[in-house]
Amino acid sequence: MDRKALIRRYKETPRPMGVFRVTNNVNGKSFVCSSADVNAMLNRQRAQLGFGSHPNRALQKDWNELGADAFEFVIVDTLKPSDEPGYDPASDLQVLEELWLERLAPYGERGYNG
């Protein structure tokens, strides 16, 4: 297969959508969020934390103090893409994220959300 065909195939491959969690393994706090491309978003979270530019200041502070080895990045749930033409996963992702926020309650002493 030539390079152009490989690139086209990659671009046409659906990305996993869903909810991810960044967990501080020292204090148990976690950050929960959803994305239409969870793998890319997890990479973005790692990069932002590594560069010291994560928008969540409390998470960034703990990362700076404890280091990368104190954190775990996992996909907690995925959303099956719809076959409907023009499907927008935004509302389904929001519902899925809210379910996980309710289940994990990553607020206050338990987390970095809201």
Secondary structure, 3 states (H helix, E strand, C coil): CCHHHHHHHHHHCCCCEEEEEEEECCCCCEEEEEECCHHHHHHHHHHHHHHCCCCCHHHHHHHHHHCHHHEEEEEEEEECCCCCCCCCCHHHHHHHHHHHHHHHCCCHHHECCC
